Amino acid sequence: MSGSGDVTTDVAIVGGGLSGLALANLLQAAGLSFQLFEARAHFGGRIAALEGLGGCVDLGPSWFWPGQPRIAQLVAELGLRSFPQHAHGDIVFEDATGMVHQGMGYASMEGSFRLEGGMIGLVEGLTATLPADRLHLSSAVKEMGSGQVRLANGTCCSARHVALAIPPRLAATLIYDPPLPVAAFQSLTAIPTWMAGHAKFVAIYDRPFWREKGMSGDAMSHRGPLAEIHDASSADGTPAALFGFLGVPASHRKDRAAEIEALALHQLAQIFGPEAREPLQTALQDWACEPLTATETDQTPPAGHPAYGLPHALVGVSDGRLHFAGTEVAQEMGGLMEGALASAERVARLIIADMKPGLDAS
Ligand SMILES: Cc1cc2nc3c(=O)[nH]c(=O)nc-3n(C[C@H](O)[C@H](O)[C@H](O)COP(=O)(O)OP(=O)(O)OC[C@H]3O[C@@H](n4cnc5c(N)ncnc54)[C@H](O)[C@@H]3O)c2cc1C
């Protein structure tokens, strides 16, 4: 494998989502060199935001929770501010006939935390601390050699260690030379990508009018198209926003964005009142349609939260020089952002132990 513009580094990181960026930060702090390759034209992966109108609304993850020390530490280190998910007011239930029942009691996400400015602040904060010349956007990795990665444009990067900070099912689609052990390949394809089959609809308003009516913004629906709705407003209520997870399966969402958006606004008006018909801005983020997140197998989401972890077959691959990071192989809180940070930490520890023995990576 060789090509023009080839580079050599300690660690080649594939993927510029939370896990890849966190890994880059840990390696940098340990004095190791790295090159990070991100296929999309922006960093963050599943962390994304609808920007505009004086703020950002999360299109990917919205919440973190108490008992997640890595996120808490990162938020503090980056100087970001968190605030509790709005939970004051009634949750609303819409039954299958469209009848709306208010006064069902609790707010479903009470106790969770959001970030002022959205989760994208984590991505911006992490990238800001890294040297720009080591971060490569629009750089899809296609082939994995022994201690080498090759990009779609033919460029090669040689490295002592390679870390795949991408969903396992996408890691299984790369070309490996020499080939991956069969058990490793099977393990990768078996791991569902968390939330990859889901879609979020976001609507921004001039004020959180539902709060004026005693509603929290939380709603559950057996009718749809939104199955679960939450307040997505910023800490001070500006911008005001609602978001909902689509209850429509991915196969029925394809090429129906405009129709689904219209139905979602109609549903929000049924539940929260006519003001909902007049959003300032809307977005439908369908993660199932994102080939850099979801594979064909991910179009049907798992029934519950999978028991993630690092399969034995993915340990010590390529003489311990090929590492699998990313939230799906985290040994704790897999699927969540905390898991992405945990997996970055584990891989950093292994690499640092090899290249800087004696240095504490924690
Ligand atoms: C709708 C939704 C809601 C969620 N809600 C929450 C929540 O409230 N709280 C929570 O903790 N978590 C939540 N999550 C999960 C959270 O987003 C993930 O845990 C986390 O973002 C995963 O980070 P990652 O780096 O492991 O993977 P990703 O974010 O998937 O990053 C992988 C990166 O690799 C890139 N890539 C892929 N293939 C290649 C290639 N061949 N070459 C180069 N680059 C490549 C991708 O473009 C991507 O940028 C949610 C996710 C979604 C989609």
The ligand as a MOL file (V3000), in Angstrom:
LIG
                    3D

  0  0  0     0  0            999 V3000
M  V30 BEGIN CTAB
M  V30 COUNTS 53 58 0 0 0
M  V30 BEGIN ATOM
M  V30 1 C -30.8300 10.0040 17.8280 0
M  V30 2 C -29.7830 9.6440 18.8490 0
M  V30 3 C -29.9950 9.9350 20.1780 0
M  V30 4 C -29.0340 9.6090 21.1360 0
M  V30 5 N -29.2400 9.9850 22.4340 0
M  V30 6 C -28.2550 9.8160 23.3410 0
M  V30 7 C -28.3480 10.4310 24.6230 0
M  V30 8 O -29.3110 11.1430 24.9280 0
M  V30 9 N -27.3240 10.2230 25.5000 0
M  V30 10 C -26.2190 9.4700 25.1650 0
M  V30 11 O -25.3200 9.3290 26.0160 0
M  V30 12 N -26.0780 8.9240 23.9200 0
M  V30 13 C -27.0630 9.0920 23.0120 0
M  V30 14 N -26.9000 8.6230 21.7330 0
M  V30 15 C -25.6900 7.8350 21.4130 0
M  V30 16 C -24.4560 8.7180 21.1710 0
M  V30 17 O -24.7100 9.5690 20.1050 0
M  V30 18 C -23.2550 7.8130 20.8830 0
M  V30 19 O -22.9890 7.0030 22.0200 0
M  V30 20 C -21.9490 8.5360 20.5640 0
M  V30 21 O -22.1420 9.7250 19.8480 0
M  V30 22 C -21.0590 7.5630 19.7850 0
M  V30 23 O -19.7950 8.1230 19.4930 0
M  V30 24 P -18.7530 7.2630 18.6660 0
M  V30 25 O -17.5470 8.0980 18.4720 0
M  V30 26 O -18.5590 5.9410 19.3330 0
M  V30 27 O -19.4390 6.9280 17.2710 0
M  V30 28 P -19.9420 7.9330 16.0730 0
M  V30 29 O -20.5280 9.1730 16.6600 0
M  V30 30 O -20.8030 7.0810 15.2330 0
M  V30 31 O -18.5950 8.3210 15.3630 0
M  V30 32 C -17.9890 7.5160 14.3820 0
M  V30 33 C -17.3820 8.4320 13.3310 0
M  V30 34 O -16.6700 7.6210 12.3800 0
M  V30 35 C -16.8880 8.1440 11.0890 0
M  V30 36 N -16.6250 7.0680 10.1290 0
M  V30 37 C -17.3930 5.9810 9.8640 0
M  V30 38 N -16.7850 5.1960 8.9400 0
M  V30 39 C -15.6110 5.7960 8.6270 0
M  V30 40 C -14.5360 5.4890 7.7490 0
M  V30 41 N -14.5350 4.3860 6.9810 0
M  V30 42 N -13.4680 6.3330 7.6690 0
M  V30 43 C -13.4320 7.4610 8.4460 0
M  V30 44 N -14.4320 7.8080 9.2890 0
M  V30 45 C -15.5060 6.9890 9.3780 0
M  V30 46 C -18.3220 8.6260 11.1290 0
M  V30 47 O -18.5810 9.5900 10.1170 0
M  V30 48 C -18.4100 9.2230 12.5370 0
M  V30 49 O -18.0710 10.5940 12.5580 0
M  V30 50 C -27.8380 8.9360 20.7460 0
M  V30 51 C -27.6140 8.6520 19.3880 0
M  V30 52 C -28.5770 9.0070 18.4490 0
M  V30 53 C -28.3030 8.7340 16.9780 0
M  V30 END ATOM
M  V30 BEGIN BOND
M  V30 1 1 1 2
M  V30 2 1 2 3
M  V30 3 2 2 52
M  V30 4 2 3 4
M  V30 5 1 4 5
M  V30 6 1 4 50
M  V30 7 2 5 6
M  V30 8 1 6 7
M  V30 9 1 6 13
M  V30 10 2 7 8
M  V30 11 1 7 9
M  V30 12 1 9 10
M  V30 13 2 10 11
M  V30 14 1 10 12
M  V30 15 2 12 13
M  V30 16 1 13 14
M  V30 17 1 14 15
M  V30 18 1 14 50
M  V30 19 1 15 16
M  V30 20 1 16 17
M  V30 21 1 16 18
M  V30 22 1 18 19
M  V30 23 1 18 20
M  V30 24 1 20 21
M  V30 25 1 20 22
M  V30 26 1 22 23
M  V30 27 1 23 24
M  V30 28 2 24 25
M  V30 29 1 24 26
M  V30 30 1 24 27
M  V30 31 1 27 28
M  V30 32 2 28 29
M  V30 33 1 28 30
M  V30 34 1 28 31
M  V30 35 1 31 32
M  V30 36 1 32 33
M  V30 37 1 33 34
M  V30 38 1 33 48
M  V30 39 1 34 35
M  V30 40 1 35 36
M  V30 41 1 35 46
M  V30 42 1 36 37
M  V30 43 1 36 45
M  V30 44 2 37 38
M  V30 45 1 38 39
M  V30 46 1 39 40
M  V30 47 2 39 45
M  V30 48 1 40 41
M  V30 49 2 40 42
M  V30 50 1 42 43
M  V30 51 2 43 44
M  V30 52 1 44 45
M  V30 53 1 46 47
M  V30 54 1 46 48
M  V30 55 1 48 49
M  V30 56 2 50 51
M  V30 57 1 51 52
M  V30 58 1 52 53
M  V30 END BOND
M  V30 END CTAB
M  END
